[in-house]
Amino acid sequence: MVYTLAYQMYKYEHGLSAAEQRAADVRAGEAAKALRDLRLRLGRTFRPGRRVRSACGAADAMTAPVRLPSSVR
């Protein structure tokens, strides 16, 4: 929601009503929870030393040089 500058100045000078303060607190809490969840998910994703090796050798396939048949050269 976008407020005019005059309204923002009025609210700054006079404060928020109880209902407005509760709504602002709820929004701040929801934002804090979303950021905390995001930080935890990213922390699990990028944690060093926790990589699982695949049984099919996908890492080897990605690092192996590509061999082309002689007819392609």
Buried (B, 14 or more C-beta within 10 A) or exposed (E): EEEEEEEEEEEEEEEEEEEEEEEEEEEEEEEEEEEEEEEEEEEEEEEEEEEEEEEEEEEEEEEEEEEEEEEEE
